[in-house]
Amino acid sequence: MIAIIDYDAGNLKSVEKALLYLGQDVLVTRDREKILSADKVILPGVGNFGDAMEKLKGYGLEEVIRETARQGKPFLGICLGLQLLFERSAEAPGVEGLGILKGEILRIPDREDLKVPHIGWNSLKLQNQGRLFAGLEEEPYVYFVHSYYLKAADPQIVKAVTEYGVRIDASVESGNVFACQFHPEKSSRTGLKILKNFAELSSTGRITC
């Protein structure tokens, strides 16, 4: 069973529908025991970093997420869910992220020829043999909606990058923890393949957090 963590994030239903389409057993929940007993866990999200961290704390989910990551089961953060896994964000100065992974979230620089937020399809440059991208073409196209981007502290965990006025660390993998800045649930056949790859993962080495 795949648990999708419910903390009032905006894209819960689209993630759930994509996984159901793939034939997965899915539960949308904020119940601690159900999350911890799931085979895999997804942290989705759209919106503000500070507001999201406040919701996670308010629902008592902050430590549940850390404990889930420590268990060694596959864990996937999507969009804001990726950003929350890191230490801090320029969107909410002074607010601590989950700190499961090392790095910071920065604002996409303003440029006359680029609109922020970045909304639309961009190609990925794959690197470091990310397991989410097994079986995909060399430069797959995926769908983004974001104004802030990841700069990871460790380049070895970065499995895909893209360019939008700046180099963006678009997907990371560290032990059992995976994350995508883009929305696989909105990325057509490519996104479904990424979610299928995640659903077929087995438990792996635990992360320390």
Buried (B, 14 or more C-beta within 10 A) or exposed (E): EBBBBBBEBEBBEBBBEBBEEBEBEBBBBBBBEEBBEBBBBBBBBBBBBBBBBBBBEEBEBBEBBBEBBBBBBBBBBBBBBBBBBBBBBEBBEEBEBBBBBEBBBBBBEEEEEEEBEBEEEBBBEBBBEBBBBEEBEEEBBBBBBBEBBBBBEEEEBBBBBBEBBBEBBBBBBBBBBBBBBBBBBBBBEBBBBBBBBBBEBEEBEBBEB
